[in-house]
């Protein structure tokens, strides 16, 4: 679950929003399909072939996608199509809770929880070189 900062604001919520680095986007819908389409509350700046990670708290359903990463196959201004089959996942439920928002961020390297292993799979904001 996200760390709550003093004052009760989520560390994902305002004042960060679209200005948060790495880029953070609030999810409003995810289809149950292959490939899955993820809809955001505003325009995003993700790119085709970029890998993104998902934070989906339990109230939002589709917990199978929580803490997973996926590669972007195509984009529109407010959606990304990802290479994940969500057909058998729980349905996504849009819950507007600023304390536990449903978000996508660029997939990043780092320490694997519970280990001392560090991954170097990608850059901090992993724009593909095409």
Wavefront OBJ file of the C-alpha trace (Angstrom):
o trace
v 0.000 0.000 0.000
v 1.254 3.515 -0.672
v 3.017 5.444 2.053
v 0.799 8.189 3.475
v 2.630 11.453 4.006
v 1.929 13.876 6.885
v -1.321 15.735 6.470
v -3.066 12.613 5.168
v -2.210 13.109 1.500
v -1.110 10.087 -0.505
v 2.427 10.131 -1.821
v 0.868 9.467 -5.254
v -1.701 12.265 -5.137
v -1.570 16.040 -5.414
v 0.630 18.018 -5.589
v 2.443 15.488 -7.792
v -0.015 14.203 -10.405
v 1.267 14.536 -13.958
v 4.318 16.469 -12.699
v 5.492 13.516 -10.586
v 8.828 12.113 -11.765
v 8.762 9.413 -12.936
v 5.531 10.150 -14.745
v 2.481 8.850 -12.889
v -0.954 8.372 -14.432
v -4.237 7.724 -12.642
v -6.135 4.727 -14.064
v -9.902 5.003 -14.613
v -10.522 1.757 -16.527
v -8.873 -1.492 -17.640
v -10.610 -3.824 -20.072
v -10.909 -7.584 -19.565
v -9.369 -8.577 -22.891
v -6.241 -9.470 -24.811
v -4.630 -7.150 -25.383
v -5.921 -5.062 -22.464
v -6.658 -1.344 -22.829
v -5.827 0.915 -19.877
v -7.598 4.285 -19.713
v -6.136 7.210 -17.766
v -7.841 10.261 -16.261
v -5.750 12.617 -18.430
v -3.362 12.660 -21.382
v -0.211 10.607 -20.758
v 3.290 10.708 -22.224
v 4.001 6.978 -22.314
v 5.428 5.624 -25.560
v 4.995 2.482 -27.646
v 7.375 -0.280 -26.440
v 7.810 1.365 -23.019
v 7.310 -0.855 -19.955
v 4.962 0.375 -17.228
v 4.191 -0.894 -13.727
v 0.774 -0.975 -12.085
v -0.352 -0.196 -8.538
v -3.922 -1.451 -8.160
v -5.238 -1.464 -4.574
v -7.798 -4.218 -3.785
v -10.919 -1.973 -3.857
v -10.263 -1.454 -7.588
v -10.609 -5.139 -8.474
v -8.193 -6.586 -11.071
v -5.645 -7.249 -8.306
v -3.916 -9.745 -10.611
v -2.310 -6.737 -12.338
v -1.108 -5.135 -9.075
v 2.711 -4.747 -8.939
v 3.020 -6.261 -12.416
v 4.659 -4.665 -15.416
v 3.622 -4.722 -19.044
v 4.891 -3.492 -22.374
v 2.871 -0.923 -24.301
v 1.734 -2.090 -27.751
v -0.109 1.059 -28.879
v -1.345 4.377 -27.511
v -3.952 7.107 -27.850
v -3.833 10.388 -25.929
v -5.538 8.870 -22.847
v -5.083 5.085 -23.298
v -2.395 2.455 -23.655
v -2.864 -1.043 -25.018
v -0.707 -3.526 -23.111
v 0.578 -7.012 -23.918
v -1.374 -8.655 -21.097
v -4.359 -10.997 -21.237
v -6.754 -9.725 -18.562
v -9.711 -11.809 -19.833
v -9.798 -13.949 -16.685
v -8.790 -11.220 -14.230
v -11.289 -9.704 -11.787
v -13.185 -6.797 -13.387
v -11.683 -3.356 -12.846
v -13.708 -1.083 -10.547
v -13.014 2.655 -10.648
v -12.676 3.741 -7.015
v -11.719 7.377 -6.555
v -9.776 7.126 -3.300
v -6.934 9.662 -3.042
v -5.362 7.648 -0.214
v -4.923 4.521 -2.369
v -5.043 5.610 -6.013
v -4.856 3.222 -8.911
v -1.837 4.278 -10.976
v 0.642 3.333 -13.686
v 4.280 4.469 -13.696
v 7.289 3.705 -15.897
v 8.753 0.340 -14.863
v 11.942 0.940 -12.948
v 14.900 -1.020 -11.740
v 15.555 -1.370 -8.070
v 15.891 -3.686 -5.118
v 13.645 -6.752 -5.197
v 11.618 -6.754 -1.973
v 12.903 -9.161 0.649
v 16.298 -9.575 -1.027
v 19.520 -7.688 -1.601
v 19.187 -8.222 -5.362
v 19.205 -5.122 -7.559
v 17.726 -5.276 -11.045
v 19.025 -3.200 -13.924
v 16.322 -4.014 -16.444
v 15.605 -0.506 -17.626
v 16.158 3.191 -17.157
v 14.307 5.272 -14.555
v 11.910 6.507 -17.245
v 12.522 3.854 -19.861
v 11.933 5.550 -23.184
v 12.724 3.049 -25.958
v 15.402 3.900 -28.485
v 13.711 3.306 -31.820
l 1 2 3 4 5 6 7 8 9 10 11 12 13 14 15 16 17 18 19 20 21 22 23 24 25 26 27 28 29 30 31 32 33 34 35 36 37 38 39 40 41 42 43 44 45 46 47 48 49 50 51 52 53 54 55 56 57 58 59 60 61 62 63 64 65 66 67 68 69 70 71 72 73 74 75 76 77 78 79 80 81 82 83 84 85 86 87 88 89 90 91 92 93 94 95 96 97 98 99 100 101 102 103 104 105 106 107 108 109 110 111 112 113 114 115 116 117 118 119 120 121 122 123 124 125 126 127 128 129 130
